[in-house]
Amino acid sequence: MLGSLETEVLAALRELKEAPARDVRRQLEHQGVRVAYTTVATILSRLYVKHLVRRRRETCRGGERYVYRPGEVEQKYLVNLLRGVVATFGPAGVVHLNEEIAKLDPSQERELRRRLGLD
């Protein structure tokens, strides 16, 4: 499961398509999320270990850095997460999940369906 800051970092990276940690931090700051560069770099590394982002090395001033992009496994992760909710909470969890989805505005629901591969 992802924490709230991991989710925000992943969303910021998705908006940027591909970026080093410094640009992801700037994107978060632009969205009103103040977080240290080192925190963003650590979170991106953790997301890489979880196979949720990909990275490549790039030469830059002062040496090298990683440039990250969202991984293609997000859909599998989300589907497995939903299966976990169903397995853990049973029918009541499914009912609650449906209630929460019903609260989403139409654009959020479309985005969720797209990310799950349902549209």
C-alpha positions in Angstrom: 0.0 0.0 0.0 1.2 3.5 -0.7 1.4 6.3 1.8 -0.1 9.7 1.1 3.2 11.4 0.3 4.2 8.4 -2.0 0.8 8.9 -3.8 1.5 12.6 -4.2 5.0 12.1 -5.5 3.7 9.5 -8.0 1.0 11.8 -9.2 3.4 14.7 -9.6 5.7 12.4 -11.6 2.8 11.3 -13.7 2.0 14.9 -14.6 5.7 15.5 -15.6 5.9 12.3 -17.6 9.7 12.0 -16.8 11.8 14.1 -14.3 14.6 14.1 -11.8 13.8 14.3 -8.1 14.4 18.0 -8.1 11.7 18.7 -10.7 9.3 16.4 -8.9 9.9 18.4 -5.7 9.2 21.7 -7.6 6.0 20.2 -9.0 4.9 19.3 -5.5 5.8 22.7 -4.2 3.7 24.2 -7.1 0.8 22.1 -5.8 1.3 23.5 -2.3 3.1 20.4 -0.9 6.3 21.5 0.8 8.8 18.7 1.2 12.6 18.4 1.2 14.5 17.3 -1.8 16.0 14.4 0.1 12.5 13.2 1.1 11.4 13.2 -2.6 14.6 11.4 -3.7 14.0 8.8 -0.9 10.4 8.3 -1.9 11.3 7.9 -5.6 13.9 5.3 -4.7 11.2 3.4 -2.7 8.8 3.6 -5.6 11.5 2.2 -7.8 12.0 -0.7 -5.5 8.3 -1.3 -5.5 8.5 -1.3 -9.4 6.1 1.6 -9.6 8.5 3.9 -11.3 11.4 3.4 -13.7 14.6 5.3 -13.8 17.7 5.9 -15.9 21.0 7.6 -15.2 21.7 11.0 -16.7 24.9 13.1 -16.7 24.3 16.5 -15.2 26.4 19.3 -13.7 28.2 17.8 -10.8 28.0 14.2 -11.8 25.0 11.9 -12.5 21.4 11.8 -11.4 18.4 9.5 -11.9 15.6 10.6 -14.1 12.3 8.9 -13.2 9.1 8.0 -15.1 6.0 6.2 -14.0 6.2 2.4 -14.5 3.7 0.5 -16.6 2.9 -1.7 -13.6 0.6 0.8 -12.0 -2.5 -0.9 -13.3 -1.4 -4.3 -11.9 -0.7 -2.6 -8.6 -4.1 -1.0 -8.4 -5.9 -4.2 -9.3 -4.0 -6.1 -6.7 -4.7 -3.4 -4.1 -8.4 -3.7 -4.9 -8.3 -7.4 -4.6 -6.6 -7.0 -1.2 -9.5 -4.8 -0.1 -12.0 -7.3 -1.2 -10.1 -10.2 0.4 -9.6 -8.3 3.7 -13.0 -6.7 4.1 -15.3 -9.0 2.2 -18.7 -7.9 1.0 -18.7 -4.9 3.4 -15.5 -3.7 1.9 -16.9 -3.9 -1.6 -20.0 -1.9 -0.6 -17.8 0.8 1.1 -15.5 0.9 -2.0 -18.6 1.4 -4.3 -19.8 4.2 -2.0 -16.5 6.0 -2.1 -16.3 5.7 -5.9 -19.8 7.1 -6.1 -18.5 10.2 -4.3 -15.9 10.9 -7.0 -16.6 13.6 -9.5 -17.0 12.3 -13.1 -13.5 13.2 -14.2 -11.9 11.4 -11.2 -14.0 8.3 -11.9 -13.0 8.4 -15.5 -9.3 8.7 -14.5 -9.7 5.7 -12.0 -11.4 3.6 -14.7 -8.6 4.5 -17.2 -5.9 3.6 -14.7 -7.5 0.3 -14.0 -7.7 -0.5 -17.7 -11.5 -0.5 -17.6 -12.0 2.1 -20.4 
